[in-house]
Amino acid sequence: MELLQLQYFLAVARLEHVTEAAQSLHVTQSSLSRTIQRLEEDLGVSLFDRTGRKLRLNEFGSRFLRRAERALFELEQGKQEISDLLSPEQGTLELAVTTASPLPHILREFRKKRPNIQFHVQMLNSQEMVMLLQRGEVDLCLSSAPVQGDDIECQIVFIDPILVAVPKGHRLANRDSVSLTELKEEWFVGVKRGYGVRDLVDSVCQSVGFAPKYVYEGDEPARLSTLVEAEIGIAFIPSTAKQSWEHIKYLQVENHELVREIALLWHRSRYISRAALEFREVVADYFGTLSKQTMQSGEK
């Protein structure tokens, strides 16, 4: 049994299609098919039920997949650990986030500490993020909602109050806080359903007897401030995403715990590089400082 056979088997098992698997591996379909056939001959069983170029794992294949994934996982962990020992100041940190607003500050501080470490950031939804984390394709995740899982470590790093952003000419602009029930007749701009903040806000508003009326629903949270300033509608914006716009006023929400939890995620069983460990420290320090500032401003 060869390592190449396991790698090809894993690609076919995940995609269940010869053509797509061959394209992902950058090999010919005939080469891929021959390699899988040799693996099945070595094992003495067929691993797939075949319908043309479409494959589906059978019971033998499903059982073998778990073992193959574990074997390749351990080999990849060993490779990463050796690379880290040889060149601790080099490498690339793979990150996935569902909330991007704190990233500029965090990445700037990390780059000061490790200027030679590259980083690659992907903006994903929670399901995509967890899938890549479990596959080992990302090192760390910053999520705007905690994620539960047997193999996922979840550290809540910040409790982020959600504020109400109104234009300076709005009837509430002379206030510092507002109750949710006072917003029943307002028009809102927001992100689409499926975003953590949108789903949280809708749920809390429903609990007090109304559904926010949206005149705009998008997939770019950073655009909301522009729309608020243009008086298109008001918006629910996390405190970490608020911007110092001259014509926008941010109000606290009264009597309700309208907050989101920001969590740092990593895989319990996977090797964590020195760079990833230092990034975790930078994240903890950043949100620790932010928490103190939030408490101090609340006491004034």
N, C-alpha and C positions, 0 to 999 in steps of 0.2 A: 504494500500500500504506500502511495507516494503523497507528499504534501500537496502537490499540484492537483491530484485527484480530489482531495478534500476541499481545496479552494474552489475548484470547478463545481463540485457537488453542492457546496453552500450557495453559490450564485444561482444555480438552476433551482434549488429547493426554495429560495426566496422569491424568484421571479416566476417559476413554473412555466417557463417558455424558453425554448432553445435559442430562438433568434435574439430575443432580448438579453438573455444571459451571455451569449456570444458577443454581442455588442458591448455590454458592460465590461467584459473581460478583454476586449480588443483581440479576439481570436476568431478563427473561422468556425462555422457551425459544425463542419465535419470533424475538425480537431476536437471540439468540445464533446460531441457525441461519442467519439472513439474513447476519449478519456473517461467519460461516465460509464461506458460499456466495460472498460477494463476494470474499473472499480467494482462494478456489479459482478464481474467474473471472479475477482479476488474474494468477494464476500460470499459468492454462491447464491445470491438472490437478486431479484429485481427490486429497485428502490422506488420506482415510479410506475404509475399507470399511465400509459401513453395514448393520446388521441392526436394524431398528426404531430405537429411541433409543440402542442400543448401537453405539459406534463403535470401530474399531480402526485404528491407523495403518497405512497401506500403505508401500511403499518410498519413494514421493515424500514422504509425511508424515514418515517417520523421518529422512530426510536434511534436510528443511526444519526439523524440530524442533531439531536441533543448532545450526543457524544462528540461529534465532529466539531460543533460550535465550541464546546468546552476545550477540546484539544487545541484548536486554532486560537482561541482566546488566551490560553496559557502561553502559547508561543509568542503571540503578539505582546503580551505583558512583559515577557522576558526581553524581547527586542527593545521595547520602550525603556525598560529599566537600565539596560546596558547603554543605550544611547544617552540617557540622562546622566549616567555616571561618567561617560566619556566627554560629553560636552554640556555641562550644566548651564552654561551661559548662552547656549544656542537652542534652536527649536521653535516650534509653533504651538501656541496655546489655542485650542479650538473651543469656542464659546457659543452658547445658544441662549437667547433671551426672549421673553415675552413682553418685557418692558425695557425700553431703550433710554428713557429720560435720564437715569443716573449714570449712564455709561461714559459720557465724555469726561466727567470728573474722575471716575474710577480708572479708566484707561490712561488718563494723563498721569495719575499718581503711580500706576503700575509701570508705565514706561520710564518714569524717573528712576525706579528701583532696578528694573531689568531692561535697559535700553536695547539689548541685542536679541531679546525674545520677541518674535513676531506673534501677532494674534489675528485670528479670523473669527468674525462674529456673524451669526445668522439670526435673523428675526423670524421666529416661528410661533405657531400656536402650541398649546400645552401638549397635545397628542404627538405632534411631530418632534417636539423637543425630547420627550420621554423616550420615543423610539430610538432617536440617535444616541441618547445617553446610554440606553441598554445595549446598543450595538457597539459602543465604545468609539463612536465617531465624533463625540464631543467630550471635553474634559470636565467642564463645569457649566451649569445653567443658572441664569438669574430669572426667576419666575415671579409673576405678579399674583400668584396664588400657590399655596403649599401643594405639594404633590406627594401622595402616599404610594408606597411600594416596598415590597420585601427587600429588594436590592437597591433601593434609592435612599440615600441619606438626605434629609431635608432640614435645613437650619434657617429658621425665621430670623431675618436680620433687621427688619424695620416694619413698624406699624405706620402706614402711610395714610394720613387723613385725606379724605376727598372733599374738595372745596367747591363752592359755586362761583363761577366766573361770570360777571355781568359787565356790560359796557358802562362807562362813567355817567352816561346820561340816563341810565335805567332808574326806575322808581326805587330800587333797593340799594343804589350805589352809595347812599349816605349811611348805610348800616355796616356793622362788623360781623353780624351773624344773621341767620334766617332759619326758620323751621321749614321742614319739607312740605308741610300742608299749605304754606304760603305760596308754593310754587306750582300748585295744581293747574292754574290757567296759563302758565308760561309756555313759550315755544323754546325747544332745545335744539342744539346741534350736538352731535355725538358720533361715536364710532359704531360700527355695525354690531349686531348680536353675535355672540361668540367671543368677543373680547371680554376679559375678566372684569374690567371696570364697568362696562355697559351692563353685563349680566347682573353684577352686584347692585348697581344703582337701580335697575329696573325692579329687582326683587325687593329692595328696601322700600322703594316708593309704593309698590303694590301693597306692602304690609301696612302702609298708612292710608291706603284707600284711593290711590290714583296711579295711572300709567302715564309717564312722561310723553308729551307730544313732540315728535321730532320733525323738524323741517329739513334736516340734513343728517344723513348717516353715511359715514365714510370709513376708510381703512387707514387714514393717516392722522393719528392723534395730534401731531404737531400743528395741523391746519386749524384746529378748533379755535385757538386764540385769535387767529385772523378773522374768523367768522363772527366771533363774539365782538371784537372791536368794530366790525362793520355793522353791528346791531342786527345780524340775521337771527340770532337766538342766544340764549344763555347756555352754559355748559357745566357739567360736572368734571372737574379736573383734579387729579391727585396732586398733593402738595409738592411732590418731587418733580412734577412736570410743569408747575406754574412758571410763568415768565414775567419779567419786570416790564410790562407794557404800560405805557403812560395812560392809556384810555381804558384800562380794565381794572376792575375792583374784585378782589377775592373775598368771599364771605365764608365764615365757619358755619357748619350745619349744627343746629341746636338739638339737644335731647336725643340724638341718635348716634350710635356707633357706626357712622358711615366711614369705614376705613378699609383699606386693602392691606394684606400681608405680603411683603416681599420676601422671597425665600431663595437661598442658595442651595443648589442641588448637585450631588455627585454620586457616582456609583460606588457602593460599599466594597465590592470585590475587585475593583480595577486599580491598577497601579496609579498613584497620583504623583506626578512629577514635582520637582522642587519649584518650578515656575508656577504650577497650579496651586501649590500650597501657599506660595507668596501672594498669589492673586486672591486667594481666600482671605488672607490677612488684610490685604488692602480693602477688600469689600467690607470686612467686619469693622475696620477702623473708620471707613468713610461713613457707614450708617450709624456707628456708635457716636461719632461727632454730630451727625445730623439729628440723632435722637436727643442729645443734650441741648442742641440749639432749639429744637421744637419744644422741649420742656421749659426752657428758659423764657421763650416767647409767650408760652401759655401762662406763665406765672405773672407776667407784666400786666 
